[in-house]
Amino acid sequence: MAPSRFRMVSIDVDGTLTTVHGWRFIAERLGRTAEFERTNAAFFAHREDEDEHLRHLLGAATGLPLSRLVPLLEATPKLTGISEAVRELVSLGLRPVLLTHNPHYIGRWYAERFGFVDWDGTSAGPDPEVDGGVIRPPGAIRADKIGGLARLMGRAGIRDPREVAHAGDGWADATIFPRVGFGIAVNSELPEVDRAADAVLRITDLRPLVGTLRSATPRPLRQV
């Protein structure tokens, strides 16, 4: 298989790897759907920013034993072929990572479950996210995909963002697309996200993403 023109591909989780928002699924299973609906409506109406929205979403799991959350993560509806796509990306010489606003304990679960080699996308205060096996309140966590991208690149030894591709479905992903060499909107419901991307996919299996990257050529950055 011919090597990729990229060195790393970062992929969003909720709405990209999952077919429903992961926190919607968790809230429904915990009987907290109304809270999810309130914060989601406020976010899309621009009454809450990313940080407020994130803290409200994560509040659904506060006090929950991590051992109880893991089966919910496993049961969350997802695209098929995730592990297979990750292995194909590695065979192309790409470093598959997660760029997500999810906290460490969820990024780690997805990475270990599907073979991603790293994850980032939030900045947090000093308090641990999980203490004694129980999920703590979200505290000072902040949505930070731009900073997360820089940290992922730094840990990979990548200096040129044109060597990175990103796939996602939300507003935060649209801010990443112009900062990397190629952006892929995956199953986005937001026209502005599709417009910001270099390629748009409507898929139920992640493996077509690999073919898109194989044929993609890094373009000049649109934003630094």
C-alpha positions, 0 to 999 in steps of 0.5 A: 500500500502506497504511503500517505502524504500525511503523517498524522490524522486526528479524528473527533469522537461524538458525531464522527465515530459515534452515530449519536452524540455520545453524551446524549446516549449516556444522559438517556441511559442515566435518566438525564435526557432533559438536562442534555436537551437544555444544554444542547439547545442553549449551545446551538442557540449560542447562549452557552459557549463550548466550555459551559456546554462541556461542563454541563455535558460532563455533569451527567457522569458526576459521581458515577463509578467509572466501571458503570460508565464503561458499558455505556461507552461500549453500547454507544452506537458507532460507525462500523470498521473503526478498528479496521480503519485505524489499522489501515491508517497505521499501515499507510504510515499515519499516526491515528489520534483523537482530537475530542472535547471529551475528558481524559477517561473517555479519550483513553477508553476510545484509544484503547478500544480502537487502537488510536495512539494518542488523544487530546482536546481539553485543558483542565485544572489540577483536580483529577477527573477520576478519584477512587474509581468515581468520576469527579465534577468537571471543574475547570475543564475547557474545550481546547481543540486548537491547543490539543492539536498543538500538543498532539503534534508536539508529542508526535514530533510534527512541526508542519501542520500541513502533514496533519489531516483532521476529520470531524462534524462540529463547529470546533472541527471547522476551526481546525480544518484551515489549520491543517493540510486537509479537513474532512467533514464526516456526517455533519449536520451543519452546512458551515462545517461542510463548507469549511472542509476539503472533503465531505463524507456521509458514511456508516463505516469509517474505512472510506475515510482511509481512501479519502486520505490516500488520494488527498494532497496537502494544501496550503494552510488557510489559517495559522 
